[in-house]
Amino acid sequence: MALAEQELNEIAQVLEQPDAGSSAFGELRRRFPKLVMTRCDASDVTEAPFRTYAAFDLHLLDASEHCAGVTDDPAKATGLILAKRS
C-alpha cells in the first residue's frame, strides 16, 4: 500500500494536534487499518525521520520484502513507525 499525499496530510493533521501524544496511535490505527503500525521511543530508531512533529518522529515502514525496513519513499510505505519524542 503506497501512501498518497492526501493520506500523508491526514496523518500530519493527527500528529500536529496538541494532545497527539495520548491519542495519535489509536486514531491512526482507526483511520488506516491496512497499514502496519508500531510505536517506540525516538531513541530506538537510528534512521532520519520522514517528518518530525512536536510529540513524534514519523518513519515510513516498507515491509513488502522479506525483511522490513525504514524508507523515505511514500510509494513503498506499507506502514508507519511513530517514534515518541521526549
Buried (B, 14 or more C-beta within 10 A) or exposed (E): BEBEEEBBEBBEEBBEBEEBBEEBBEBBEEEBEEBBBBBEEBEEBEBEBBBBBEBBBBBBBBBEEEEBEBBBEBEBBBBBBBBBBE
